[in-house]
Amino acid sequence: MKENLFIQAARRPLGLAAMITLGVLYLVAIFAPFIAPYQTQTQQLQKTYHPPTGLTWQDGRLQVKVYEQVDPTVYEPIPGGAAPIRFFARGFEYKILGLIPWDRHLFLVEAPERIYLLGSDSTGRDVFSRLLYGAQISLSIGLIGITITMTFGFLIGSLAGYFGGWVDNAAMRLVELLMAIPGLYLLLALRSAFAAHVPSDQMYLLIVIILAFIGWAATARIIRGMSLSLRQRQFVLAAEVLGQSTWKILTRHILPNTFSYLIVAATLSIPAYILGEAALSFLGLGIQEPSASWGLMLSQAQDSKVFMMNLWWLLIPGAAIFVTVIAYNVLGDVLRDIVDPKMKVQSR
Amino acid sequence: MKTYILKRFIALVPMLLGITFMVFVLMSLTPDDFLTPIRAQPDVDERYIERLEQEFGLDRGPIAQYLLWLGNIFPLHYDGEAERWWQRIGFQVNFGYSWTYRVEVTELLAQRIPATVLLSLSALAFAWCVAIPLGVLAAIYKDSIFDRLTSILAYAALSIPEFFLALIAVFFAAQTGWFPVGGFTSLDHEFMSFPARAADIAYHLILPAFVLGVGGIASLMRIMRSHFLDYLRAEFVTAARAKGVPEGWVMFRHVFRNAINPLISMLGFAFSGLLSGALLVENVMNYPGLGQLVFQAFLRQDQFVVMGAVVMSSVMLIIGNLLADILLAKADPRIRLH
């Protein structure tokens, strides 16, 4: 059923476009160490706020322009100066998919010169490389978070709807409680339950847990409504009469009937996770330096220097978030059209 | 209607108890408490700290602390003196004391909430004024270039992160100099005449309200369009046309009046998004509202401020929902509240 839904979506131009965009984004994230010329923490303090390096075609090969520093943050290309781009050159060591050690990179330039496809930041780190590494965090957090949310949302919602009575009452009061606090305020309150500075890998886990804790409520409420009506249906009653266990009824009868809703809801809510992580990191409460995430990179762009000197390339991570979110929104809308053409456009 | 409103307000009490208890439990899990920065100051007397610990119940368990806090925010006070007891009942909400700002939290909230309410309401008004005409036009001219264009724009507006848009707005303001880069008022606000003051506040409001409103436009517009289309196909519309009602009248009186109802009931939800969005926009655009306050208080472990702000934001959210329900009942006579 799941494959079927996505194949159907791929037949529609909009759905296909969204799926290709997402596919490219995830591939880039997976192979980030190979594509990225530098590591996230590699600094170059002589080249802070370097503008994106221009490409030229010289001596029969692709080269990057060489810049000279006119002012601490003003660079001008040297006429005729160029450094050749080397494809599949040796650079820093990494592990493909975290398994196979390798040191080849898609493209590099000779050591004294640096290639900044999307410019450099306040400590001369390559924005392009950080963007790729940031994609690993920003893109995976949505998938993991939504899996946890949907599992809990389904379990709590379906149990509440199926059993009714005090179980239902307790679950729904809790849901109302969580939904009565504006999302980001709750996020801050939850975040405050933990120490301000946490190691990067634990922080990742922490963000996922916090976001999932906020997210399950809305799913549970809708699943509860669906299972409330499903339990009156004859096939569920028949299963009850036959003496099937509650677990079996939930997984064999309620789950398949709510599955397409879950898929659509998941696709439409992934942006909330990506945006939630970005917002937390942006506020300095999420992923921390020197790790990279799109929200964290944008927080650097808050510097007044950036606004005054037109350092537009530091805003690119925002564009990356934008593209990802729009692709998920489009895909979610297409899936919803397939599942239920009459379903109303939901609010965010 | 009155009993309905009363019921809703009574229902507010257990809700707020639950919210405050949850936030309190979360905050008591934090390794530090709000006295940590004071303890770190070398010039503060230890006896003073001990007295504060006793006063705020920090030497007791979290439940006792919560009850103390709850006792403090309860609006009615009675100091226990039997003599002329009716004069000794004071009406005051005490959210505690802010260590970073050195003022009562209540006073701090009173300063900040108007700015956030003003910002949220202007954003809402802006979103409605743009979204409703666009949604109606997109529905009437369905599948035209205009419809396609607005739906693409709606996707874009829906997908742009608020803080990113806010950054772009600040960037724009700094580059062009057309708008102020932040703040609620200008520096010389105090010396202006009244109309100039109002204009000054409005001038500072334009950009944040625009940024906050943009996300709302998209969802409102799409809902408006889809409901308008639904009612265009309704039988009573065909009937109205058949009996010769002018087309504009049909659109406004029959289609629009019905299609607007779901948007009114969405107002309540919109408020939740606005308060969250305001937190980010206020921080990026340096707009002194509740969101900026709660964020800074959070960073400085100023726990009473965080508690107070979370409570007030939830109250605002619940009141917003209630207002939306009342408004819906007014707009649609078929709906009865009880």
Interface residues (C-beta under 8 A of the other chain):
Chain A: R173 E176 L177 M179 A180 I181 P182 G183 L184 Y185 L186 L188 A189 L190 R191 S192 A193 F194 A195 A196 P271 L275 A278 A279 F282 L283 G284 L298 A301 Q302 S304 V306 F307 M308 N310 W312 L315 G318 I321 F322 V325 I326 N329 V330 K344 V345 Q346 S347 R348
Chain B: M15 G18 I19 M22 V23 L26 M27 L29 T30 P31 Y155 A156 L158 S159 I160 P161 F163 F164 L167 I168 V170 F171 A173 A174 Q175 V181 G215 S219 R222 I223 R225 S226 H227 P262 M266 F269 A270 S272 G273 L275 S276 G277 L279 L280 N283 V284 G291 V294 F295 F298 L299 Q301 Q303 V306 A309 V310 S313 S314 L317 I318
